[in-house]
Amino acid sequence: MNIVRVILAILLPPIGVLLTVGLGLHFWINILLTIFGYIPGIVHAVWIISSRAKERELKDVRYR
């Protein structure tokens, strides 16, 4: 599922963030970054997706 989110983050950065964190603060920050510049929106979206994936991996390791 992460690969789909990353592809969406490259094509439409806010959609990738929306699927990862919902309609929170990071989504609105990503909307602004994408409006001001497409590349900053992509960088932010990929960063959010990858950081959330690491958090999920750490949770899985702790509960094993």
LUMVONU-690328 format. One line per field, with one value per atom (N, C-alpha, C, O): x, y, z; atom name; residue in three letters. Coordinates in nm, 2 decimals. Each point is the difference from the previous one (the first is absolute). Example, Ala and Ser with C-alpha at 12.3 -4.5 7.8 and 13.67 -1.06 7.14 Angstrom:
% LUMVONU-690328
c1 c(1.32 -0.09 0.09 0.10 -0.14 0.09 -0.08 0.05)
c2 c(-0.57 0.12 0.12 0.00 0.11 0.11 0.11 0.11)
c3 c(0.78 0.00 0.00 0.07 -0.14 0.00 0.08 0.01)
semi c(N CA C O N CA C O)
lodo c(ALA ALA ALA ALA SER SER SER SER)
***
This chain:
% LUMVONU-690328
c1 c(0.08 -0.08 0.09 -0.05 0.16 0.09 0.04 0.01 0.02 0.04 -0.11 0.03 -0.15 -0.12 0.00 -0.02 0.04 0.00 0.11 -0.02 0.14 0.11 -0.02 0.03 -0.09 -0.03 -0.11 0.02 -0.12 -0.10 0.07 -0.04 0.13 0.07 0.08 0.01 0.04 0.08 -0.10 0.03 -0.14 -0.10 -0.08 -0.02 -0.04 -0.09 0.04 -0.06 0.15 0.06 -0.11 0.01 -0.11 -0.10 -0.08 -0.04 0.02 -0.07 0.08 -0.06 0.19 0.09 -0.01 0.00 0.01 -0.01 -0.14 -0.01 -0.09 -0.14 -0.01 -0.07 0.12 -0.02 0.09 -0.03 0.13 0.09 -0.05 0.00 -0.03 -0.03 -0.15 -0.04 -0.03 -0.14 0.00 0.10 -0.20 -0.02 0.06 -0.07 0.19 0.07 0.08 -0.01 0.09 0.09 0.10 0.02 0.03 0.10 -0.07 0.07 -0.19 -0.07 -0.01 0.03 -0.07 -0.01 0.13 0.01 0.09 0.14 0.04 0.06 -0.09 0.03 -0.07 0.06 -0.19 -0.07 0.07 0.02 0.02 0.07 0.13 0.04 0.04 0.13 -0.02 0.08 -0.18 -0.03 -0.04 0.04 -0.12 -0.04 0.12 0.01 0.08 0.11 0.11 0.08 -0.07 0.10 -0.03 -0.01 0.01 -0.04 0.11 -0.04 0.16 0.11 0.00 0.01 -0.03 -0.01 -0.11 0.01 -0.12 -0.12 0.04 -0.04 0.11 0.04 0.10 -0.02 0.12 0.09 -0.07 0.03 -0.12 -0.07 -0.09 0.00 -0.06 -0.09 0.08 -0.04 0.15 0.08 0.06 0.01 0.03 0.05 -0.10 0.03 -0.16 -0.11 -0.02 -0.02 0.01 -0.03 0.11 -0.03 0.16 0.11 0.01 0.03 -0.06 0.01 -0.11 0.02 -0.14 -0.11 0.03 -0.04 0.10 0.03 0.10 -0.01 0.11 0.10 -0.07 0.03 -0.12 -0.07 -0.08 0.00 -0.07 -0.07 0.09 -0.04 0.15 0.10 0.05 0.01 0.01 0.05 -0.11 0.03 -0.15 -0.11 -0.01 -0.03 0.04 -0.01 0.12 -0.03 0.14 0.12 -0.02 0.03 -0.09 -0.02 -0.10 0.01 -0.11 -0.11 0.03 -0.09 0.20 0.04 0.06 0.04)
c2 c(-0.12 0.12 0.13 0.10 -0.11 0.12 0.04 0.12 -0.21 0.03 0.08 0.09 -0.13 0.07 0.15 0.09 -0.08 0.13 0.09 0.12 -0.18 0.08 0.04 0.11 -0.20 0.04 0.11 0.10 -0.11 0.11 0.13 0.11 -0.12 0.12 0.07 0.12 -0.20 0.06 0.07 0.10 -0.17 0.05 0.11 0.11 -0.13 0.09 0.00 -0.08 0.16 -0.01 0.01 -0.08 0.16 0.00 -0.13 -0.03 -0.04 -0.13 -0.10 -0.07 0.07 -0.10 0.03 -0.09 0.22 0.04 -0.03 -0.04 0.07 -0.03 -0.15 -0.03 -0.06 -0.14 -0.04 -0.11 0.18 -0.04 0.06 -0.07 0.20 0.06 0.06 0.04 -0.04 0.05 0.15 0.06 0.00 0.15 0.07 0.09 -0.11 0.06 0.12 0.05 0.00 0.11 -0.03 0.09 -0.21 -0.03 0.01 0.04 -0.08 0.01 0.15 0.03 0.06 0.14 0.06 0.09 -0.13 0.05 -0.04 0.07 -0.20 -0.05 0.07 0.03 0.01 0.08 0.13 0.04 0.03 0.13 -0.02 0.08 -0.18 -0.03 -0.03 0.04 -0.11 -0.04 0.12 0.02 0.07 0.12 0.10 0.05 -0.04 0.09 -0.06 0.07 -0.20 -0.07 -0.15 -0.06 0.00 -0.14 -0.09 -0.09 0.12 -0.08 0.00 -0.11 0.22 0.00 -0.09 -0.06 0.06 -0.08 -0.15 -0.08 0.05 -0.14 -0.05 -0.10 0.19 -0.04 -0.01 -0.10 0.19 -0.01 -0.13 -0.07 0.04 -0.12 -0.13 -0.09 0.08 -0.12 -0.01 -0.11 0.22 0.00 -0.05 -0.08 0.13 -0.04 -0.15 -0.07 0.02 -0.14 -0.09 -0.10 0.14 -0.08 0.00 -0.10 0.22 0.01 -0.08 -0.06 0.06 -0.08 -0.14 -0.08 0.04 -0.15 -0.04 -0.12 0.20 -0.04 -0.01 -0.09 0.18 -0.01 -0.13 -0.06 0.02 -0.12 -0.12 -0.09 0.09 -0.11 -0.01 -0.11 0.22 0.00 -0.05 -0.07 0.10 -0.05 -0.15 -0.07 0.02 -0.14 -0.08 -0.10 0.16 -0.07 0.00 -0.10 0.21 0.01 -0.11 -0.05 0.02 -0.09 -0.14 -0.09 0.06 -0.14 -0.07 -0.12)
c3 c(0.00 0.00 0.00 -0.06 0.12 0.00 -0.13 -0.03 -0.06 -0.14 -0.07 -0.08 0.10 -0.06 0.06 -0.08 0.21 0.06 -0.06 -0.02 0.00 -0.05 -0.14 -0.04 -0.04 -0.14 0.00 -0.08 0.16 0.01 0.05 -0.04 0.13 0.05 -0.11 0.01 -0.10 -0.11 -0.10 -0.05 0.02 -0.09 0.06 -0.06 0.17 0.07 0.15 0.08 -0.04 0.14 0.11 0.10 -0.11 0.11 0.02 0.11 -0.22 0.01 0.08 0.08 -0.11 0.08 0.15 0.08 -0.05 0.14 0.06 0.11 -0.19 0.05 0.03 0.11 -0.19 0.03 0.12 0.06 -0.03 0.11 0.13 0.10 -0.09 0.13 0.01 0.10 -0.21 0.00 -0.01 -0.05 0.09 -0.02 0.12 0.06 -0.03 0.12 -0.05 -0.11 0.20 -0.03 -0.11 -0.08 0.07 -0.10 -0.14 -0.10 0.09 -0.13 -0.05 -0.11 0.20 -0.03 -0.03 -0.09 0.16 -0.03 -0.14 -0.07 0.04 -0.13 -0.11 -0.11 0.13 -0.10 -0.02 -0.12 0.22 -0.01 -0.08 -0.09 0.13 -0.06 -0.15 -0.08 0.05 -0.14 -0.08 -0.12 0.18 -0.07 -0.02 -0.11 0.21 -0.02 -0.09 -0.06 0.06 -0.09 0.00 0.11 -0.22 -0.02 0.07 0.07 -0.09 0.06 0.15 0.06 0.01 0.15 0.05 0.10 -0.18 0.04 -0.01 0.08 -0.19 -0.02 0.11 0.06 -0.02 0.10 0.13 0.08 -0.04 0.12 0.01 0.10 -0.21 -0.01 0.02 0.08 -0.15 0.01 0.14 0.06 0.00 0.14 0.10 0.09 -0.10 0.08 -0.01 0.10 -0.22 -0.03 0.06 0.06 -0.08 0.05 0.15 0.06 0.00 0.14 0.07 0.11 -0.16 0.05 -0.01 0.08 -0.19 -0.03 0.11 0.05 -0.02 0.10 0.14 0.08 -0.05 0.13 0.01 0.11 -0.22 0.00 0.02 0.07 -0.13 0.01 0.14 0.06 0.01 0.14 0.09 0.10 -0.12 0.08 -0.02 0.10 -0.22 -0.02 0.07 0.05 -0.05 0.07 0.15 0.06 -0.01 0.15 0.04 0.11 -0.19 0.05 -0.03 0.02 -0.08 -0.03 0.11 0.00)
semi c(N CA C O N CA C O N CA C O N CA C O N CA C O N CA C O N CA C O N CA C O N CA C O N CA C O N CA C O N CA C O N CA C O N CA C O N CA C O N CA C O N CA C O N CA C O N CA C O N CA C O N CA C O N CA C O N CA C O N CA C O N CA C O N CA C O N CA C O N CA C O N CA C O N CA C O N CA C O N CA C O N CA C O N CA C O N CA C O N CA C O N CA C O N CA C O N CA C O N CA C O N CA C O N CA C O N CA C O N CA C O N CA C O N CA C O N CA C O N CA C O N CA C O N CA C O N CA C O N CA C O N CA C O N CA C O N CA C O N CA C O N CA C O N CA C O N CA C O N CA C O N CA C O N CA C O N CA C O N CA C O)
lodo c(MET MET MET MET ASN ASN ASN ASN ILE ILE ILE ILE VAL VAL VAL VAL ARG ARG ARG ARG VAL VAL VAL VAL ILE ILE ILE ILE LEU LEU LEU LEU ALA ALA ALA ALA ILE ILE ILE ILE LEU LEU LEU LEU LEU LEU LEU LEU PRO PRO PRO PRO PRO PRO PRO PRO ILE ILE ILE ILE GLY GLY GLY GLY VAL VAL VAL VAL LEU LEU LEU LEU LEU LEU LEU LEU THR THR THR THR VAL VAL VAL VAL GLY GLY GLY GLY LEU LEU LEU LEU GLY GLY GLY GLY LEU LEU LEU LEU HIS HIS HIS HIS PHE PHE PHE PHE TRP TRP TRP TRP ILE ILE ILE ILE ASN ASN ASN ASN ILE ILE ILE ILE LEU LEU LEU LEU LEU LEU LEU LEU THR THR THR THR ILE ILE ILE ILE PHE PHE PHE PHE GLY GLY GLY GLY TYR TYR TYR TYR ILE ILE ILE ILE PRO PRO PRO PRO GLY GLY GLY GLY ILE ILE ILE ILE VAL VAL VAL VAL HIS HIS HIS HIS ALA ALA ALA ALA VAL VAL VAL VAL TRP TRP TRP TRP ILE ILE ILE ILE ILE ILE ILE ILE SER SER SER SER SER SER SER SER ARG ARG ARG ARG ALA ALA ALA ALA LYS LYS LYS LYS GLU GLU GLU GLU ARG ARG ARG ARG GLU GLU GLU GLU LEU LEU LEU LEU LYS LYS LYS LYS ASP ASP ASP ASP VAL VAL VAL VAL ARG ARG ARG ARG TYR TYR TYR TYR ARG ARG ARG ARG)
***
